C-alpha cells in the first residue's frame, strides 16, 4: 500500500519524495477509473507520443471529394438548416 497524502487548498497533492525519486518523472497522466479511484501514471516520453500523433494524416476519398455534405444529409433524411 502507499502513503496517505492530503489535497491542499489549491487542489494539489504532494507525491512523497521517495516515490518521486524512484519514478524519476515530472509528467504524469491522471485517470479516474471509478467514483473513488484515481490512477496516476508516469508518462515516459511525451515527445515520441506527440510525434506519432503528428504523423497521423486523414485522407479523404478523392472520388467523393465533390459531394456536397448538405445534399447527402438531405438525401438520407437529415434536416437542413440555413442558420450557418
PECOR-V884577 format. One line per field, one symbol per residue. ss: DSSP state (H for helix, E for strand, L for the rest). psi: psi as a letter, one per 20 degrees, with the letter a starting at -180 (. if undefined). Layout:
ss: ???
psi: ???
This chain:
ss: LLLLLLELLLLLELLLHHHHHHHLLLLEEEEEEELLEEEEEELLLHHHHHHHHHLLLLLLLHHHLLLLHHHHHHHLLLLLLLLL
psi: raqprqpaijjqpppqgggggggjqipqqppohahkppppppognhgggghgghipppprohijhipohhhggghkjrppqkh.
